[in-house]
């Protein structure tokens, strides 16, 4: 019985094969049915492709990334930017490369290298590259640029990618306020300026709203590439009673995480999900999706829709958020964070985005601006 069934199946398969290849044994009705089936299959495949998002061919495009002094392995926004560019290379076939800046003096020559090699889009990572990017964009109006964390360049060939980092920082500050057992936490930022202070405003506001009795120790490392100073700052905070320390300091923050790990207290990461850098130490991270912004910029370039001007990524658009790694967060804390996130999105909670807004609600608690 099994042999007979197998023989019948083999005969049927041969008949279909002959019909599909135009064999003389197929009737016009069989051919029509085969054609209809093929058409249906093609339509199904086309629909599946559209549903998955059609992948564009970017094989003729070259995209270059210039890091700030933190370097491409800073565990923070340089690394996240490069990861976004690598994903674009994988999805669209674009050629990608990066140049690291060891000092400020490297910004101009690194950008010029990509210009000389006729790259289609040059992405500058960080506001510290603003002057070099503006200079290059003015001198090369035919070349397209994008810059992360700077909104000062008003040129048609420069796309400014900005983020509401105060919203993500508020959420992790809220976590710190709920989880501290000493009512004492810390924050280390890489530099004091309008952009970086947004991290401080958000973090302090969230911590105070969650725990009005909290003490927040604050440190300016004055560098994004100095893990030793980050470790020293965090060590000082821990010695003075902090049991959770947040960093917004690029590669400097790697030292903050190390100090927390050695002392057995919690750290909070920034820009990307840093849980895996120290799984028992990093309870969450204030995510700023620079990888998404970089990816979107490449896709827009391929679509012919990349425009100069300001593009802001916020909580509503998924451009900032709390990290998905939450193994160390108790269920009640997770729920509290989701509740306050919903209130931010609904406009019931306003996260301060300037010194004036912060001090109107929280007085002069933030000391680094």
Kinemage of the C-alpha trace (Angstrom):
@kinemage 1
@onewidth
@group {chain A} dominant
@subgroup {mainchain}
@vectorlist {calphas} color= white
{ca unk a 1} P 0.000 0.000 0.000
{ca unk a 2} L 2.786 2.373 0.878
{ca unk a 3} L 4.666 1.547 -2.353
{ca unk a 4} L 1.521 2.214 -4.423
{ca unk a 5} L 0.948 5.558 -2.729
{ca unk a 6} L 4.563 6.554 -3.271
{ca unk a 7} L 4.327 5.637 -6.954
{ca unk a 8} L 1.207 7.722 -7.397
{ca unk a 9} L 2.860 10.686 -5.676
{ca unk a 10} L 5.944 10.354 -7.905
{ca unk a 11} L 3.781 10.275 -11.045
{ca unk a 12} L 1.873 13.340 -9.932
{ca unk a 13} L 5.096 15.182 -9.190
{ca unk a 14} L 6.462 14.323 -12.655
{ca unk a 15} L 3.277 15.563 -14.293
{ca unk a 16} L 3.473 18.876 -12.469
{ca unk a 17} L 7.127 19.151 -13.391
{ca unk a 18} L 6.420 18.606 -17.065
{ca unk a 19} L 3.618 21.146 -17.051
{ca unk a 20} L 5.679 23.786 -15.279
{ca unk a 21} L 8.524 23.376 -17.775
{ca unk a 22} L 6.177 23.491 -20.791
{ca unk a 23} L 6.230 19.720 -21.414
{ca unk a 24} L 3.986 18.362 -24.200
{ca unk a 25} L 2.048 16.133 -21.832
{ca unk a 26} L 0.209 19.064 -20.088
{ca unk a 27} L -3.241 20.231 -21.261
{ca unk a 28} L -4.110 23.934 -21.639
{ca unk a 29} L -6.318 23.623 -18.555
{ca unk a 30} L -3.428 22.217 -16.527
{ca unk a 31} L -1.160 24.991 -17.762
{ca unk a 32} L -3.736 27.599 -16.818
{ca unk a 33} L -4.072 26.136 -13.358
{ca unk a 34} L -0.281 26.083 -12.996
{ca unk a 35} L -0.056 29.684 -14.182
{ca unk a 36} L -2.755 30.753 -11.737
{ca unk a 37} L -0.981 28.964 -8.909
{ca unk a 38} L 2.311 30.623 -9.828
{ca unk a 39} L 0.583 34.013 -10.009
{ca unk a 40} L -0.989 33.450 -6.591
{ca unk a 41} L 2.382 32.389 -5.178
{ca unk a 42} L 4.076 35.489 -6.631
{ca unk a 43} L 1.395 37.757 -5.198
{ca unk a 44} L 1.727 36.077 -1.830
{ca unk a 45} L 5.500 36.521 -1.899
{ca unk a 46} L 5.078 40.170 -2.921
{ca unk a 47} L 2.604 40.752 -0.082
{ca unk a 48} L 4.958 39.105 2.404
{ca unk a 49} L 7.819 41.294 1.182
{ca unk a 50} L 5.696 44.414 1.558
{ca unk a 51} L 4.559 43.339 5.014
{ca unk a 52} L 8.131 42.740 6.109
{ca unk a 53} L 9.225 46.054 4.653
{ca unk a 54} L 10.832 46.108 1.209
{ca unk a 55} L 14.608 46.156 1.380
{ca unk a 56} L 16.096 48.808 -0.868
{ca unk a 57} L 19.255 48.364 -2.898
{ca unk a 58} L 21.873 50.759 -1.582
{ca unk a 59} L 24.909 49.016 -3.030
{ca unk a 60} L 26.064 52.178 -4.800
{ca unk a 61} L 25.961 54.300 -1.653
{ca unk a 62} L 28.764 54.951 0.831
{ca unk a 63} L 28.024 56.162 4.359
{ca unk a 64} L 30.734 57.335 6.769
{ca unk a 65} L 30.551 57.797 10.539
{ca unk a 66} L 32.894 60.092 12.479
{ca unk a 67} L 32.996 59.437 16.226
{ca unk a 68} L 33.788 61.883 18.963
{ca unk a 69} L 36.665 61.204 21.339
{ca unk a 70} L 34.726 58.431 23.103
{ca unk a 71} L 35.436 56.075 20.216
{ca unk a 72} L 33.317 53.457 18.523
{ca unk a 73} L 33.525 51.054 21.470
{ca unk a 74} L 32.425 53.526 24.134
{ca unk a 75} L 29.492 51.315 25.122
{ca unk a 76} L 27.328 54.384 24.598
{ca unk a 77} L 26.153 56.596 21.760
{ca unk a 78} L 29.140 56.203 19.430
{ca unk a 79} L 28.753 52.451 19.613
{ca unk a 80} L 24.994 52.671 19.215
{ca unk a 81} L 25.423 54.904 16.153
{ca unk a 82} L 27.769 52.399 14.557
{ca unk a 83} L 25.352 49.557 15.335
{ca unk a 84} L 22.582 51.468 13.550
{ca unk a 85} L 24.841 51.978 10.547
{ca unk a 86} L 25.805 48.304 10.498
{ca unk a 87} L 22.130 47.345 10.467
{ca unk a 88} L 21.573 49.684 7.526
{ca unk a 89} L 24.452 47.985 5.719
{ca unk a 90} L 22.890 44.594 6.380
{ca unk a 91} L 19.395 45.624 5.286
{ca unk a 92} L 20.177 47.903 2.347
{ca unk a 93} L 23.619 46.810 1.119
{ca unk a 94} L 25.214 50.232 1.616
{ca unk a 95} L 28.954 50.446 2.121
{ca unk a 96} L 29.753 51.759 5.609
{ca unk a 97} L 32.873 52.835 7.438
{ca unk a 98} L 33.851 54.782 10.535
{ca unk a 99} L 36.742 56.974 11.603
{ca unk a 100} L 37.523 57.430 15.295
{ca unk a 101} L 38.564 60.782 16.713
{ca unk a 102} L 41.231 60.549 19.391
{ca unk a 103} L 41.217 64.305 20.009
{ca unk a 104} L 39.226 67.345 18.885
{ca unk a 105} L 41.881 67.954 16.247
{ca unk a 106} L 40.780 64.793 14.417
{ca unk a 107} L 37.266 66.010 13.617
{ca unk a 108} L 38.116 68.105 10.552
{ca unk a 109} L 40.539 65.670 8.870
{ca unk a 110} L 38.243 62.702 9.517
{ca unk a 111} L 35.315 64.466 7.857
{ca unk a 112} L 37.547 65.604 4.982
{ca unk a 113} L 38.692 62.032 4.417
{ca unk a 114} L 35.123 60.931 3.749
{ca unk a 115} L 34.520 63.965 1.518
{ca unk a 116} L 37.624 63.189 -0.529
{ca unk a 117} L 36.458 59.589 -0.918
{ca unk a 118} L 33.069 60.848 -2.167
{ca unk a 119} L 30.871 59.395 0.545
{ca unk a 120} L 27.166 60.051 0.012
{ca unk a 121} L 26.363 60.772 3.663
{ca unk a 122} L 28.683 61.686 6.534
{ca unk a 123} L 27.335 61.264 10.053
{ca unk a 124} L 28.964 63.194 12.903
{ca unk a 125} L 28.419 61.717 16.350
{ca unk a 126} L 27.949 64.419 18.956
{ca unk a 127} L 27.649 68.157 19.356
{ca unk a 128} L 31.425 68.444 19.780
{ca unk a 129} L 31.712 67.954 16.011
{ca unk a 130} L 29.335 70.842 15.239
{ca unk a 131} L 31.941 73.393 14.130
{ca unk a 132} L 33.817 70.906 11.961
{ca unk a 133} L 30.579 69.644 10.410
{ca unk a 134} L 29.275 73.130 9.669
{ca unk a 135} L 32.580 74.135 8.097
{ca unk a 136} L 32.591 71.057 5.870
{ca unk a 137} L 28.930 71.421 4.913
{ca unk a 138} L 29.352 75.061 3.912
{ca unk a 139} L 32.379 74.211 1.769
{ca unk a 140} L 30.711 71.157 0.193
{ca unk a 141} L 27.025 71.934 -0.421
{ca unk a 142} L 26.681 68.920 -2.724
{ca unk a 143} L 27.528 66.535 0.138
{ca unk a 144} L 24.960 65.436 2.720
{ca unk a 145} L 25.661 65.427 6.453
{ca unk a 146} L 23.844 64.352 9.603
{ca unk a 147} L 24.846 65.245 13.140
{ca unk a 148} L 23.687 63.758 16.410
{ca unk a 149} L 22.869 65.969 19.412
{ca unk a 150} L 23.279 69.328 17.712
{ca unk a 151} L 20.623 71.702 16.426
{ca unk a 152} L 22.791 74.740 15.718
{ca unk a 153} L 23.578 74.090 12.044
{ca unk a 154} L 20.983 75.637 9.754
{ca unk a 155} L 22.032 74.395 6.324
{ca unk a 156} L 19.979 72.526 3.708
{ca unk a 157} L 22.528 69.703 3.483
{ca unk a 158} L 22.735 69.048 7.250
{ca unk a 159} L 20.208 66.892 9.124
{ca unk a 160} L 20.233 67.559 12.868
{ca unk a 161} L 19.195 64.512 14.909
{ca unk a 162} L 18.003 65.477 18.373
{ca unk a 163} L 16.483 63.524 21.256
{ca unk a 164} L 14.308 64.255 24.276
{ca unk a 165} L 16.885 62.638 26.562
{ca unk a 166} L 15.336 64.303 29.586
{ca unk a 167} L 12.326 61.994 29.169
{ca unk a 168} L 14.429 58.816 29.282
{ca unk a 169} L 16.468 60.220 32.176
{ca unk a 170} L 13.276 61.002 34.087
{ca unk a 171} L 12.229 57.357 33.841
{ca unk a 172} L 15.540 56.001 35.154
{ca unk a 173} L 15.554 58.677 37.862
{ca unk a 174} L 12.119 57.435 38.857
{ca unk a 175} L 13.562 53.914 39.112
{ca unk a 176} L 16.438 55.175 41.266
{ca unk a 177} L 14.069 57.044 43.558
{ca unk a 178} L 11.981 53.931 44.101
{ca unk a 179} L 14.822 51.444 44.480
{ca unk a 180} L 17.352 53.286 46.650
{ca unk a 181} L 17.619 51.919 50.172
{ca unk a 182} L 19.726 54.815 51.466
{ca unk a 183} L 17.677 57.671 49.946
{ca unk a 184} L 20.999 58.672 48.409
{ca unk a 185} L 21.901 58.376 44.713
{ca unk a 186} L 24.451 59.834 42.313
{ca unk a 187} L 24.831 61.068 38.743
{ca unk a 188} L 27.970 61.587 36.649
{ca unk a 189} L 27.714 63.565 33.417
{ca unk a 190} L 30.444 63.880 30.817
{ca unk a 191} L 30.263 67.646 30.446
{ca unk a 192} L 28.079 70.553 31.496
{ca unk a 193} L 26.221 72.274 28.669
{ca unk a 194} L 22.666 72.704 27.453
{ca unk a 195} L 22.498 69.245 25.874
{ca unk a 196} L 24.046 67.284 28.730
{ca unk a 197} L 22.169 69.144 31.457
{ca unk a 198} L 18.955 67.716 30.038
{ca unk a 199} L 20.089 64.352 31.386
{ca unk a 200} L 20.550 65.928 34.806
{ca unk a 201} L 17.196 67.724 34.805
{ca unk a 202} L 15.323 64.575 33.852
{ca unk a 203} L 17.146 62.300 36.283
{ca unk a 204} L 16.761 64.610 39.259
{ca unk a 205} L 13.116 65.356 38.476
{ca unk a 206} L 12.227 61.677 38.205
{ca unk a 207} L 14.079 60.761 41.399
{ca unk a 208} L 12.452 63.564 43.393
{ca unk a 209} L 8.955 62.770 42.094
{ca unk a 210} L 9.417 59.143 43.131
{ca unk a 211} L 11.111 59.953 46.458
{ca unk a 212} L 10.897 63.537 47.787
{ca unk a 213} L 13.371 62.735 50.590
{ca unk a 214} L 16.172 61.763 48.238
{ca unk a 215} L 19.714 63.178 48.135
{ca unk a 216} L 21.315 63.402 44.670
{ca unk a 217} L 25.111 63.675 44.471
{ca unk a 218} L 26.194 65.266 41.188
{ca unk a 219} L 29.519 65.129 39.333
{ca unk a 220} L 30.859 66.637 36.117
{ca unk a 221} L 33.667 64.454 34.733
{ca unk a 222} L 34.431 67.054 32.041
{ca unk a 223} L 35.247 64.292 29.564
{ca unk a 224} L 33.515 61.600 27.549
{ca unk a 225} L 36.688 59.509 27.268
{ca unk a 226} L 38.031 59.189 30.814
{ca unk a 227} L 36.843 56.019 32.584
{ca unk a 228} L 39.304 56.652 35.439
{ca unk a 229} L 37.602 59.934 36.338
{ca unk a 230} L 34.194 58.311 36.022
{ca unk a 231} L 35.289 55.608 38.423
{ca unk a 232} L 36.640 58.175 40.881
{ca unk a 233} L 33.425 60.222 40.763
{ca unk a 234} L 31.251 57.177 41.312
{ca unk a 235} L 33.548 55.992 44.104
{ca unk a 236} L 33.130 59.315 45.882
{ca unk a 237} L 29.340 59.105 45.582
{ca unk a 238} L 29.355 55.548 46.933
{ca unk a 239} L 31.623 56.481 49.832
{ca unk a 240} L 29.170 59.246 50.670
{ca unk a 241} L 26.222 56.865 50.807
{ca unk a 242} L 24.911 56.505 47.259
{ca unk a 243} L 23.625 53.040 46.416
{ca unk a 244} L 22.675 53.845 42.796
{ca unk a 245} L 24.744 55.910 40.327
{ca unk a 246} L 23.580 57.021 36.873
{ca unk a 247} L 26.013 58.118 34.206
{ca unk a 248} L 25.542 60.178 31.075
{ca unk a 249} L 29.186 60.289 30.143
{ca unk a 250} L 29.985 58.071 27.161
{ca unk a 251} L 33.154 56.022 27.664
{ca unk a 252} L 33.753 57.820 30.964
{ca unk a 253} L 30.660 56.026 32.209
{ca unk a 254} L 32.362 52.657 31.829
{ca unk a 255} L 34.376 53.644 34.892
{ca unk a 256} L 31.166 54.503 36.738
{ca unk a 257} L 29.781 51.034 36.046
{ca unk a 258} L 33.058 49.431 37.130
{ca unk a 259} L 33.062 51.321 40.435
{ca unk a 260} L 29.478 50.281 41.147
{ca unk a 261} L 30.223 46.676 40.273
{ca unk a 262} L 33.217 46.570 42.617
{ca unk a 263} L 31.264 48.214 45.447
{ca unk a 264} L 28.203 46.004 45.020
{ca unk a 265} L 25.790 48.855 44.312
{ca unk a 266} L 23.579 49.531 41.314
{ca unk a 267} L 24.501 51.514 38.196
{ca unk a 268} L 22.245 53.011 35.533
{ca unk a 269} L 23.504 53.136 31.953
{ca unk a 270} L 22.834 55.538 29.115
{ca unk a 271} L 22.135 55.749 25.362
{ca unk a 272} L 22.062 51.981 24.756
{ca unk a 273} L 20.974 49.069 26.935
{ca unk a 274} L 24.102 48.543 29.065
{ca unk a 275} L 22.735 45.634 31.103
{ca unk a 276} L 25.123 43.155 29.494
{ca unk a 277} L 28.137 45.289 30.431
{ca unk a 278} L 27.541 44.275 34.058
{ca unk a 279} L 24.433 42.046 34.355
{ca unk a 280} L 24.231 42.076 38.149
{ca unk a 281} L 24.969 45.779 38.408
{ca unk a 282} L 23.205 47.766 35.656
{ca unk a 283} L 19.545 47.834 36.673
{ca unk a 284} L 18.397 49.865 33.666
{ca unk a 285} L 19.549 52.431 31.112
{ca unk a 286} L 18.231 55.714 29.750
{ca unk a 287} L 18.055 54.739 26.115
{ca unk a 288} L 18.529 57.295 23.378
{ca unk a 289} L 17.945 55.516 20.095
{ca unk a 290} L 20.738 57.018 18.053
{ca unk a 291} L 20.938 53.676 16.250
{ca unk a 292} L 17.387 54.214 15.026
{ca unk a 293} L 18.119 57.801 13.983
{ca unk a 294} L 21.193 56.727 12.011
{ca unk a 295} L 19.273 53.896 10.353
{ca unk a 296} L 16.366 56.215 9.493
{ca unk a 297} L 18.768 58.735 7.952
{ca unk a 298} L 20.279 56.103 5.665
{ca unk a 299} L 16.845 54.854 4.636
{ca unk a 300} L 15.704 58.414 3.889
{ca unk a 301} L 18.844 58.966 1.816
{ca unk a 302} L 18.013 55.918 -0.297
{ca unk a 303} L 14.393 57.067 -0.634
{ca unk a 304} L 15.496 60.521 -1.713
{ca unk a 305} L 13.652 62.059 1.241
{ca unk a 306} L 16.549 63.015 3.522
{ca unk a 307} L 16.141 66.696 4.338
{ca unk a 308} L 18.147 69.240 6.232
{ca unk a 309} L 16.814 70.744 9.416
{ca unk a 310} L 15.808 69.460 12.820
{ca unk a 311} L 14.499 65.934 13.441
{ca unk a 312} L 13.569 65.229 17.071
{ca unk a 313} L 13.082 61.761 18.555
{ca unk a 314} L 10.956 61.591 21.711
{ca unk a 315} L 9.220 59.066 23.950
{ca unk a 316} L 6.061 59.036 21.852
{ca unk a 317} L 8.024 58.121 18.728
{ca unk a 318} L 10.141 55.507 20.513
{ca unk a 319} L 13.250 57.638 20.129
{ca unk a 320} L 13.961 57.558 23.871
{ca unk a 321} L 12.845 55.094 26.516
{ca unk a 322} L 13.874 52.982 29.471
{ca unk a 323} L 15.885 49.889 28.524
{ca unk a 324} L 14.070 46.605 27.817
{ca unk a 325} L 16.440 44.659 30.100
{ca unk a 326} L 14.608 44.756 33.423
{ca unk a 327} L 15.590 41.525 35.200
{ca unk a 328} L 16.750 43.450 38.266
{ca unk a 329} L 13.603 45.559 38.578
{ca unk a 330} L 10.822 44.410 40.952
{ca unk a 331} L 7.364 44.076 39.430
{ca unk a 332} L 5.966 47.023 41.395
{ca unk a 333} L 8.770 49.252 40.067
{ca unk a 334} L 8.120 48.137 36.493
{ca unk a 335} L 4.437 48.948 36.898
{ca unk a 336} L 5.174 52.343 38.459
{ca unk a 337} L 7.461 53.221 35.552
{ca unk a 338} L 4.857 52.192 32.983
{ca unk a 339} L 2.273 54.296 34.799
{ca unk a 340} L 4.437 57.405 34.840
{ca unk a 341} L 5.435 56.822 31.224
{ca unk a 342} L 1.754 56.833 30.288
{ca unk a 343} L 1.312 60.099 32.179
{ca unk a 344} L 4.184 61.694 30.268
{ca unk a 345} L 2.672 60.611 26.967
{ca unk a 346} L -0.729 61.924 28.065
{ca unk a 347} L 0.733 65.274 29.099
{ca unk a 348} L -0.125 64.724 32.759
{ca unk a 349} L 3.563 64.794 33.727
{ca unk a 350} L 5.822 67.436 32.198
{ca unk a 351} L 9.524 66.629 32.213
{ca unk a 352} L 11.617 69.820 32.530
{ca unk a 353} L 13.603 70.604 29.389
{ca unk a 354} L 15.410 73.748 30.554
{ca unk a 355} L 16.927 75.297 33.650
{ca unk a 356} L 13.944 77.594 34.010
{ca unk a 357} L 11.453 74.729 33.846
{ca unk a 358} L 13.434 72.616 36.289
{ca unk a 359} L 13.892 75.333 38.876
{ca unk a 360} L 10.236 76.358 38.657
{ca unk a 361} L 9.276 72.872 39.796
{ca unk a 362} L 12.254 71.682 41.859
{ca unk a 363} L 14.117 74.814 42.933
{ca unk a 364} L 17.910 74.729 42.583
{ca unk a 365} L 18.423 71.020 43.289
{ca unk a 366} L 20.381 70.504 40.070
{ca unk a 367} L 23.800 72.028 40.638
{ca unk a 368} L 25.748 71.414 37.434
{ca unk a 369} L 24.140 73.970 35.108
